[in-house]
Amino acid sequence: MTGSRADAQATREINGIVTCFKNVPLNNVRISAVKSGKEALTDANGQFIISVLSKDILMASASGFVPKKVKTGKDNLYKIDLAYKDNSVNFEEAVRNKHIGEEALQKAIYANISKNVKDYSHYENIFDLIDNEIYEVNVSGNSVTNKKIKSMDHNPQVLYVVDDKIVTDISYINPTYVRSIEFVEDVGATIYGSKGANGVLKIYLK
């Protein structure tokens, strides 16, 4: 009896909220307290209540999201933000398990992308953008070449890849619609075989 009474005194209830993208609540997230063995599910507002022991560890897991461990201390309220990696499988899992609505997740993803996207709209054209943003290449008119390659008998023209598709022309791209741009070479370009020998200019559009 003494042991069970001590265990009862050691447990306490804490409150929490689970979100994604910092402020979007997640429903039906499983919360497990490692020491107390208790479990709880979040409600539609992302909130939960669970009994824990001293210095317990909370495990938060939801389909489509990266699981997270949180150590408990003396606080009575814990906010847990789960990371989301955007792909079709995670999107389907998150929606199917009712963690978040399809429209809400789409809006959250778009808002997060927009927040982290650089504004290239002040450039006159795509080649002006490349000339100012990518330091490993030379731009001459509509030609983009690798600075490292000096041989006169070898065309140092880089490979263009737009939204993961190889293209021969990028002049049509308006800088306003560029989400990200990077130049990869050596090991990073090996997946493109001999075509990527001079490096690869990767562009992703909004």
N, C-alpha and C positions, 0 to 999 in steps of 0.2 A: 504493500500500500504506500509505503513511504516513497519508493522509487517512482511510482506512477504519479503521485502528488507532485514530486519534484519536476517530472517531465511536463506536467500540465502547467506548472508555474513558469517553466522555461519557454513555453511557446507563447507567441503573441501574433496578433493579426496585423498585417500591413496592407496598404493599398498601393495600387500601381496603375499605370496606363502604358499601353503599347502602341507605338506609332511607326510609320515609315515616312521617309522624306521629311523628318523632323516634326511634322505637325498633322499628318494624316492618320487618324485612328484605325487600328486593325481589329477586326472582330474574330472570335473563335480561335484565338491564339492560345496554345497550351502552355501554361505556366507550371513548372514543377519545382518544388523546394527539395533540394537534395537531402538535407539532414532530417527534416520533419517528415518527408515522404508524402506531403500533401500536394494536390494538384488543383488547378483552377483554369477556367476559360475566360477570356475577355468578352465583354459584351459589345454591343454595336458602337459604343463610344470608346472602345479600347480599354475599358477599365476592368480591374480585377481586385479581389480580396483573397488573401491566402494566409494560412498559419505557418509561421516559421520558427525555427529554433535560433539560439544565439549564433551570430556569424554564419548564417545559412547562405546557401548559394541558389539563386533562381536561374532556372533554365527556361528560356522563351523560344518556342519553335512554331513555325507556321509554314505550310507548303508554299514554295515559290520564293521564300525569303531565307536569308542566312541566319541560322540559329545563334543565340547570344547568351552568354553567362553574365550574371550580375551578382556581386557579393553584397550581402545585406549588412547594415550596421545598425546605428541607433535611429536612423530616419524612419518615418512612418509612411512616406510616399516615395515611390520609385518610378521614374520614367525610363522606359526601354524603347530605343529606336532600332528597328530591324532594317538591315541593309537589303536592298533589292537589286538584283542583277537583271537587266532588261533583256529577255529573250522570249520567244513564243511559248516555250515549255513553262517557264516560271509564271508568265502572264496567265496561261490557262489554269495552272495549279492554284494560283492565288485567288482567282475568280471562282473556280469550281468548288473550292473549299470554303467559300463565302467569307474570306478574310477581308475582302474589299470588293466593291462593285466595279464592273468593267469600265464604266465611264469615269469613275473617280480615279482609278488607277491610270487610265490614259491621260487624264488631266495632270495628275501628279508627275508622271514621266515627262510630259511635255514641258511642264513648268520647271522641272529640274534641269532638263536639257537647255531650255532657254536661259536659265540663270547662269549656266556655265559656258554659254556660247559667246565667243568673241565677235564683236561687230566689225565686219570688213566692208561695210557699205560705202566708206569714204574713198575706196580705191576705184579708179576709172574703169578697169577691166581685170580679168583674171590674171593676166600676165603682169600687170602692175602690182597686184596682190602678191604674186609669187616672188617677184623681184625684191619686194620689201620685207617679206615674212620668212622666206626660205633662204638661208645664208649659204647652203652647200651647193647652190646651182647658179648658173649664169643665164640671164634672159636676154635674148636678142630677137626682137620682133615677136613672132609666134613660136620661137624655138626655145626650149628649156634644156640645158645641157649640164652635165656633172662637172664641177670645177676641177675635180681631181684628175680627170682623164684629159691628157694633153696630146695624145697621139694624133698626127695629121691623117693617118690612113684608117682611123676608126671613128665612126660617128658616135659622139658621146651623148646623144639624145636620150633623155630619161623616159621611163615607161609611165604612162598616165593610167591611173586606176581611180575611177569615180564610183562611189558606193559599191566597192568590191568588184567592179567590172572593168576589164581592160578596154580603153578607148584610144582612138588615134587623134581625136580633136577635142580640145577643151575650151575653145574660143567662145563657145555659146554660153558658158557659165557666167552668170552675173554674181559678182562678189557678195552682194547682199544675201544670197541664198547659200553661201558657204558656211557649213556648221563647223568644220575643222579641216585642217590641211597639215600634212607632214611629209617629210622626205625620209625614206628608209633605204639603206644600202647594205651591202655585205650580207651578213647572216639574215637580217630582216627581209631581204629581197629574194632569198633563195627559193621561196615557194613559187616564184614566177619563172624559174628556170633561166635560160639564156636571155629571155626577153627582159629580165630585171637586172642584167649585168651592169648597167650604168646607173642603177638606182631606180627607185620607184617613188613617184609623186602621188600620194594617196589623198584624195579629196572626198569628204562626206558632205552631202547637201542637207539642208533643213527639210 
